Amino acid sequence: MYYHASQIAGIKVLEPGVSNHGEPLVYFSRKRENTLVYLSNAVEKYCRETGFEHHGSWYKWASYGFTKDGILLLQEYYPDATYETYKGVSGYIYSTSMLTDGKAQADIPDAVIAGHPVPVENCEFIPDAYEAIMDAVRAGQMVLQRYGELSEEMLNWIRRITREEYEKSADKPEYRHFLEGKFPLLEEAI
């Protein structure tokens, strides 16, 4: 099975959309739990909650990687990031087995991409993305590294990469608004 997350209800065919990669694709995972992190976009959620006016597509942002065993590792780059991003957010996980020509995405374990519409076979409603993520963590399907557990080395890396991201995103005001709001030490560095 191949899984895809969305906040949009009633999808019958998943259509390719342009993402941060710049080309129209549909993204899937062979692991249902890996799609949970796509039920909410921290940038969009923060901007909507703070009344930031934005038109057009939202910059996609997530702070995750994978363990050496290929398990999704969700890292909090600021305090309570997981709760703030996912609590109370509902959405849908669509699945299909009808992806015969999907291509593996080299940099993400178990990820598969398709450049054409893909029919949906099943849909699962997720009433609270945070609770679903915590269920996956408790089941050992995902690892959550809280902000308070990060090493000083990792915190320094986050500060550095946040400054770099801010500097190169002059054309993404919604992303800058998010970075300024969630990383207050950023202002000292700019």
Buried (B, 14 or more C-beta within 10 A) or exposed (E): EBBBBBBEEEBEEBEBEEBEEEEEBBBBBBBBBBBBBBBBBBBBBBBEEEEBEBEEEBBBBBBBEBEEEEBBBBBBBBEEBBBBBBBEBBBBBBBBEEBEEBEEBEEBBBBBBBEEEBEBEEBBEBEBBBEBBBBBBEEEBBBBBBBEEBEEEBEEEBBEEBBEBBEEBEEBBBBBBBBBBBBEEBEEEE
